[in-house]
Amino acid sequence: MIRTGDFYRDSIRDGREVWINGERVKDVTTHRLMKPVVDIRARIYDMQHDEKTQTATTYEEDGERYAIGLRLPYEKKDWQDKRDAVDLQMHDIGGIVTRVGDETIGEMWSLWDGKDILNEIDPRFAENIERHIHQAIKNDPFHVSANTDPKGDRSKAPQEQDPDMLVHVVKETDAGIVIRGAKYETAASYSNQAFLKPTIANWGNAELSDYALGCIVKMDAPGVKHICRSGFADRAPAADYPLSSRCDEIDTLMILDDVLVPWEDVLFYQHTRAAAFIRATLHRYSAFPFVQRTLSYADLIIGTALWNVRQTGLDKQQAVQEKLSELAVWREGIDAFLTASIAMAEKSPNGLLMPHQSMLMSGRVHALTNLPRMMHLARELCGGQLCVTPDAASFENPETKPWLDKFYTINDDWISDDRRKLLALGRDLLNSDYAGHRLTFQLFAQSPPFAQLAAVYRNFDWNGPLDFAHKAAGLSDNVWGAKKH
């Protein structure tokens, strides 16, 4: 059944070991740094029950309602429904959150597409992934994805250094496998489970490897420890940092200290081909909701910049309109890639409908390659007051309020308090520690640029351009063998 927000909160009050700022967290649902984002995830759960939003965020099957984000996609409408739900959620919470579950379940769908590969080593593994996918639909857990290891010295194979730098199996038991290592994972400390898989294809020359592992790890399992980075939520008043105080997603170094993974939760093991398959197809589905969130980020950037130039009466200037148009072209490009990836969607090896891969991966490159430049363009439009405006307390203090009212009131429509609020949003969106973190986070959440371009290279249809050039040049047919290489 679809969860409520309170059911979700209760599910993570399980005695898990969470550390932040050098202190053990007693309750992640009430901790000052985690409560804001936990409340956002709870709100998304509650939207599934709210009569105003239930239809858009859930679907009905056999008299039961399920989360639209977890629905297996078989038709184009399934993807459009997911897209509409995410748009509604982002607007409802008034910010951007990346890790809420719908963006990570797709990684499991990718592994399910490789069930023939899993059957090569053990048919139970294909059965396990299928069962977990359907359990996720039924039980509606907060499901995240554990990808990146500490790695250590990348010039060495994992066997040539501390073996725990990459997660690996240390022994088998009748009950399951015991794993050791660590993973970086956003939202792990306040989620229910993670899909753990290898981050790199660096298993040495062995055909079988204890590092080639995919499994489900419960976040409260014995031996799982969460060591979190410090958060932004309590660094400054919410009035000055409206995004940092609500939408900061806590990242975790998840320690796996001899964690037992039951056999029914093992999705592949000692199978380098399965590990290579999931690394090559990991973002086959999940790139879509990630890119869509960048589209939401683009809308927030444009809205903030446009309100600023309208406040100050600069929106009629051609130079300003040109900058706004650049932002719009970037935004519309993201939207076009997403729309085209649905319109040209392809059947996956397992019969699911996956977004057109070349369009989707190209859209990701377009969205993220241009993100830093677009953020700076928005800074230009917002002006230098972003970095020099006093805080909310100064606007409220009787000694300083009259002066700030005088110099920040623009006209009868734009009083100083509204001017301050807009500048606070722009500062947090574009200039704050939180803004810098969100920009760098893209290298982690959506893979680094070289991997994004590699995905385009693997999925682009090179034959069309080759055929065109072949005909235009009048090349002989015997060059077609070279084309294949």
Solvent accessible surface area in square Angstrom, and as a share of the most:
residue,aa,sasa,rsa
1,M,151,0.67
2,I,17,0.09
3,R,24,0.09
4,T,54,0.31
5,G,0,0.00
6,D,95,0.49
7,F,118,0.49
8,Y,0,0.00
9,R,53,0.19
10,D,89,0.46
11,S,30,0.19
12,I,2,0.01
13,R,113,0.41
14,D,53,0.28
15,G,67,0.65
16,R,17,0.06
17,E,43,0.19
18,V,1,0.00
19,W,88,0.31
20,I,3,0.02
21,N,77,0.39
22,G,71,0.68
23,E,104,0.47
24,R,115,0.42
25,V,9,0.05
26,K,202,0.86
27,D,39,0.20
28,V,6,0.03
29,T,3,0.02
30,T,82,0.48
31,H,30,0.14
32,R,127,0.46
33,L,2,0.01
34,M,0,0.00
35,K,89,0.38
36,P,34,0.21
37,V,7,0.04
38,V,0,0.00
39,D,40,0.21
40,I,15,0.08
41,R,19,0.07
42,A,0,0.00
43,R,79,0.29
44,I,5,0.02
45,Y,0,0.00
46,D,53,0.27
47,M,0,0.00
48,Q,8,0.03
49,H,73,0.32
50,D,41,0.21
51,E,156,0.70
52,K,177,0.75
53,T,13,0.07
54,Q,46,0.20
55,T,113,0.66
56,A,42,0.33
57,T,2,0.01
58,T,5,0.03
59,Y,18,0.07
60,E,105,0.47
61,E,90,0.40
62,D,143,0.74
63,G,64,0.62
64,E,74,0.33
65,R,67,0.24
66,Y,36,0.14
67,A,8,0.06
68,I,9,0.04
69,G,14,0.14
70,L,10,0.05
71,R,69,0.25
72,L,14,0.07
73,P,0,0.00
74,Y,104,0.40
75,E,106,0.48
76,K,103,0.43
77,K,130,0.55
78,D,9,0.05
79,W,4,0.02
80,Q,73,0.33
81,D,30,0.15
82,K,17,0.07
83,R,20,0.07
84,D,68,0.35
85,A,2,0.02
86,V,7,0.04
87,D,49,0.26
88,L,60,0.30
89,Q,16,0.07
90,M,5,0.02
91,H,140,0.62
92,D,60,0.31
93,I,15,0.08
94,G,39,0.38
95,G,3,0.03
96,I,10,0.05
97,V,1,0.01
98,T,7,0.04
99,R,9,0.03
100,V,7,0.04
101,G,2,0.02
102,D,26,0.14
103,E,0,0.00
104,T,0,0.00
105,I,1,0.00
106,G,2,0.02
107,E,1,0.01
108,M,1,0.00
109,W,5,0.02
110,S,0,0.00
111,L,1,0.00
112,W,17,0.06
113,D,9,0.05
114,G,4,0.04
115,K,72,0.31
116,D,106,0.55
117,I,21,0.11
118,L,1,0.00
119,N,66,0.34
120,E,103,0.46
121,I,64,0.32
122,D,27,0.14
123,P,80,0.50
124,R,120,0.44
125,F,8,0.03
126,A,9,0.07
127,E,106,0.48
128,N,9,0.04
129,I,0,0.00
130,E,71,0.32
131,R,87,0.32
132,H,8,0.03
133,I,0,0.00
134,H,84,0.37
135,Q,74,0.33
136,A,2,0.02
137,I,22,0.11
138,K,127,0.54
139,N,76,0.39
140,D,2,0.01
141,P,13,0.08
142,F,1,0.00
143,H,1,0.00
144,V,0,0.00
145,S,0,0.00
146,A,0,0.00
147,N,22,0.11
148,T,32,0.18
149,D,4,0.02
150,P,46,0.29
151,K,19,0.08
152,G,36,0.35
153,D,64,0.33
154,R,181,0.66
155,S,103,0.66
156,K,89,0.38
157,A,24,0.19
158,P,2,0.01
159,Q,99,0.44
160,E,119,0.53
161,Q,39,0.18
162,D,74,0.38
163,P,64,0.40
164,D,44,0.23
165,M,65,0.29
166,L,14,0.07
167,V,7,0.04
168,H,18,0.08
169,V,7,0.04
170,V,50,0.29
171,K,117,0.50
172,E,97,0.43
173,T,49,0.29
174,D,147,0.76
175,A,59,0.46
176,G,0,0.00
177,I,0,0.00
178,V,12,0.07
179,I,0,0.00
180,R,83,0.30
181,G,7,0.06
182,A,9,0.07
183,K,1,0.00
184,Y,91,0.35
185,E,1,0.01
186,T,0,0.00
187,A,0,0.00
188,A,0,0.00
189,S,0,0.00
190,Y,1,0.00
191,S,0,0.00
192,N,22,0.11
193,Q,17,0.07
194,A,0,0.00
195,F,0,0.00
196,L,2,0.01
197,K,0,0.00
198,P,11,0.07
199,T,18,0.10
200,I,59,0.30
201,A,70,0.55
202,N,46,0.23
203,W,19,0.07
204,G,44,0.43
205,N,164,0.84
206,A,55,0.42
207,E,141,0.63
208,L,103,0.51
209,S,8,0.05
210,D,53,0.28
211,Y,16,0.06
212,A,0,0.00
213,L,2,0.01
214,G,0,0.00
215,C,0,0.00
216,I,2,0.01
217,V,2,0.01
218,K,81,0.34
219,M,0,0.00
220,D,68,0.35
221,A,20,0.16
222,P,119,0.75
223,G,24,0.23
224,V,7,0.04
225,K,61,0.26
226,H,0,0.00
227,I,82,0.42
228,C,12,0.07
229,R,60,0.22
230,S,46,0.30
231,G,1,0.01
232,F,19,0.08
233,A,15,0.11
234,D,69,0.36
235,R,132,0.48
236,A,32,0.25
237,P,86,0.54
238,A,59,0.46
239,A,48,0.37
240,D,5,0.02
241,Y,57,0.22
242,P,35,0.22
243,L,5,0.03
244,S,6,0.04
245,S,14,0.09
246,R,84,0.31
247,C,0,0.00
248,D,5,0.03
249,E,13,0.06
250,I,0,0.00
251,D,26,0.13
252,T,2,0.01
253,L,44,0.22
254,M,0,0.00
255,I,41,0.21
256,L,1,0.00
257,D,70,0.36
258,D,67,0.35
259,V,1,0.01
260,L,82,0.41
261,V,2,0.01
262,P,45,0.29
263,W,50,0.17
264,E,93,0.42
265,D,11,0.06
266,V,0,0.00
267,L,0,0.00
268,F,0,0.00
269,Y,16,0.06
270,Q,53,0.24
271,H,17,0.08
272,T,26,0.15
273,R,130,0.47
274,A,1,0.01
275,A,0,0.00
276,A,46,0.36
277,F,39,0.16
278,I,0,0.00
279,R,67,0.24
280,A,48,0.37
281,T,18,0.11
282,L,4,0.02
283,H,22,0.10
284,R,29,0.10
285,Y,1,0.01
286,S,1,0.00
287,A,0,0.00
288,F,3,0.01
289,P,10,0.07
290,F,5,0.02
291,V,1,0.00
292,Q,1,0.01
293,R,6,0.02
294,T,8,0.04
295,L,9,0.04
296,S,12,0.08
297,Y,13,0.05
298,A,0,0.00
299,D,52,0.27
300,L,44,0.22
301,I,0,0.00
302,I,32,0.16
303,G,27,0.26
304,T,3,0.02
305,A,0,0.00
306,L,50,0.25
307,W,130,0.46
308,N,2,0.01
309,V,1,0.01
310,R,128,0.47
311,Q,3,0.01
312,T,59,0.34
313,G,52,0.50
314,L,69,0.35
315,D,25,0.13
316,K,158,0.67
317,Q,95,0.42
318,Q,131,0.58
319,A,59,0.46
320,V,17,0.09
321,Q,83,0.37
322,E,93,0.42
323,K,57,0.24
324,L,26,0.13
325,S,58,0.37
326,E,72,0.32
327,L,0,0.00
328,A,43,0.33
329,V,105,0.60
330,W,4,0.01
331,R,56,0.20
332,E,95,0.42
333,G,17,0.17
334,I,0,0.00
335,D,38,0.20
336,A,59,0.45
337,F,52,0.22
338,L,0,0.00
339,T,69,0.40
340,A,25,0.20
341,S,0,0.00
342,I,13,0.07
343,A,58,0.45
344,M,92,0.41
345,A,19,0.15
346,E,61,0.27
347,K,131,0.55
348,S,8,0.05
349,P,96,0.60
350,N,29,0.15
351,G,32,0.31
352,L,0,0.00
353,L,15,0.08
354,M,20,0.09
355,P,0,0.00
356,H,38,0.17
357,Q,13,0.06
358,S,12,0.08
359,M,60,0.27
360,L,1,0.01
361,M,7,0.03
362,S,28,0.18
363,G,1,0.01
364,R,5,0.02
365,V,29,0.17
366,H,44,0.20
367,A,0,0.00
368,L,17,0.09
369,T,96,0.56
370,N,36,0.18
371,L,3,0.01
372,P,62,0.39
373,R,128,0.47
374,M,1,0.01
375,M,2,0.01
376,H,98,0.44
377,L,15,0.08
378,A,0,0.00
379,R,74,0.27
380,E,91,0.41
381,L,13,0.06
382,C,6,0.04
383,G,30,0.29
384,G,57,0.55
385,Q,73,0.32
386,L,4,0.02
387,C,94,0.56
388,V,102,0.59
389,T,12,0.07
390,P,50,0.31
391,D,65,0.34
392,A,6,0.05
393,A,63,0.49
394,S,33,0.21
395,F,10,0.04
396,E,124,0.56
397,N,68,0.35
398,P,109,0.68
399,E,142,0.64
400,T,58,0.34
401,K,89,0.38
402,P,80,0.50
403,W,158,0.55
404,L,22,0.11
405,D,40,0.21
406,K,127,0.54
407,F,139,0.58
408,Y,23,0.09
409,T,57,0.33
410,I,67,0.34
411,N,72,0.37
412,D,141,0.73
413,D,121,0.63
414,W,49,0.17
415,I,90,0.46
416,S,7,0.05
417,D,59,0.30
418,D,54,0.28
419,R,13,0.05
420,R,18,0.07
421,K,107,0.45
422,L,18,0.09
423,L,2,0.01
424,A,2,0.02
425,L,42,0.21
426,G,0,0.00
427,R,34,0.12
428,D,0,0.00
429,L,1,0.00
430,L,1,0.01
431,N,62,0.32
432,S,18,0.12
433,D,95,0.49
434,Y,6,0.02
435,A,1,0.01
436,G,38,0.36
437,H,43,0.19
438,R,15,0.06
439,L,52,0.26
440,T,86,0.50
441,F,14,0.06
442,Q,26,0.11
443,L,93,0.46
444,F,65,0.27
445,A,5,0.04
446,Q,4,0.02
447,S,19,0.12
448,P,46,0.29
449,P,76,0.48
450,F,151,0.63
451,A,28,0.22
452,Q,8,0.03
453,L,100,0.50
454,A,39,0.30
455,A,4,0.03
456,V,30,0.17
457,Y,149,0.57
458,R,129,0.47
459,N,53,0.27
460,F,77,0.32
461,D,94,0.48
462,W,117,0.41
463,N,75,0.39
464,G,40,0.39
465,P,69,0.43
466,L,72,0.36
467,D,67,0.35
468,F,155,0.65
469,A,59,0.46
470,H,24,0.11
471,K,169,0.72
472,A,84,0.65
473,A,70,0.54
474,G,63,0.61
475,L,86,0.43
476,S,62,0.40
477,D,110,0.57
478,N,129,0.66
479,V,53,0.31
480,W,60,0.21
481,G,41,0.40
482,A,74,0.57
483,K,61,0.26
484,K,162,0.69
485,H,193,0.86
